[in-house]
């Protein structure tokens, strides 16, 4: 039995709270895409852990797997593992041998490419997290990447680096016209230094028995009766295929990615539950269109500031303030279709309490036509005018008491809002987030106990 958790919007929907809650009923928690561009905070036994790569389940004694679809920065991985060990934990983390390695030159290139785009008039700066995600996936697809399995074999690693590093050097020096030698970029392009550092990571991974043939590993765990959770990072609208390209990340956060990025068949993922995580409004870190953004006038900006502060809408990885907007149904319908949601969890409904008005984009008007799902290009998306529906607002209540009492204790207006979302995305509400803590969740269905 598998449960796949998918971001329905632009990332930061509060997936961690549900991964945390339902992950307790799983034996193995698998990340299937992305890398240390994700960020989640896990609170366990009064301690707070900020993680970007280690699956949160590993903090709770589950097996945490980084699947073949991930890009792994071993520096971040071991920093996080060491940090957890210092706090007395012994996380069991396995890394797919087929996963690609984020090398220091990928991070340097991520920064340079963003700077170049920022200076260009085309306005295509993505606002990446700067973690080297895009350049690493580029090398994977270009068949010049370094994989986790390569770190175990010094000769192979040397061959890979000797092939690729001169190309990266030429890119920086000849294409971008920037210096490497004598600058702080130097070490990232030094084959010998990279070989020493990354072969050592390879030894550490091997000594700890941390690398796995992911498909095989998960197959055997499932045969033994283990329950799997697939933990999606980022969100549907920044999916490389289904998001608003080019303002996207370079992987597939949507549910199909769970199969491809782990080696578990799509029929197995599809027999399980696929839960879309929805934030009750929209937030976005990074650039790109956002038709419902609250930035039209001073009043809207004040409302965005209020929601941003109340909802703590600042990037976990970068600390950047997030852009804020009303809930966008065309985006959610698209997300539900692409991933085949069996249920949704709607978070942050407490943040919307006490507002004077509450709107939702039910559809868009695009060049005189009404459309109910998102268009395929960012340019069209930028031209979309939201067609709003207004909803009754709800007051501030004792949310902790509501979480304890259950769904019927939610304010009536909140229930109307939730029922509307469920109907439009054709999936039941499994949970409602009413506060930042794990306990502040109204659970309607636990997907592991449904079947
Ligand atoms: P990258 O994944 O660092 O290449 O960034 C590409 C785009 O995805 C940028 O707009 C980032 O802000 C966004 N992004 C990447 N990871 C996350 C995330 O975990 N939450 C929200 N946005 C993200």
Boltz pocket constraint, residues with backbone or C-beta under 6 A from the ligand:
constraints:
  - pocket:
      binder: B
      contacts: [[A, 10], [A, 11], [A, 12], [A, 37], [A, 38], [A, 39], [A, 126], [A, 127], [A, 128], [A, 129], [A, 130], [A, 131], [A, 132], [A, 133], [A, 134], [A, 233], [A, 234], [A, 238], [A, 247], [A, 248], [A, 249], [A, 250], [A, 285], [A, 286], [A, 287]]
      max_distance: 6.0
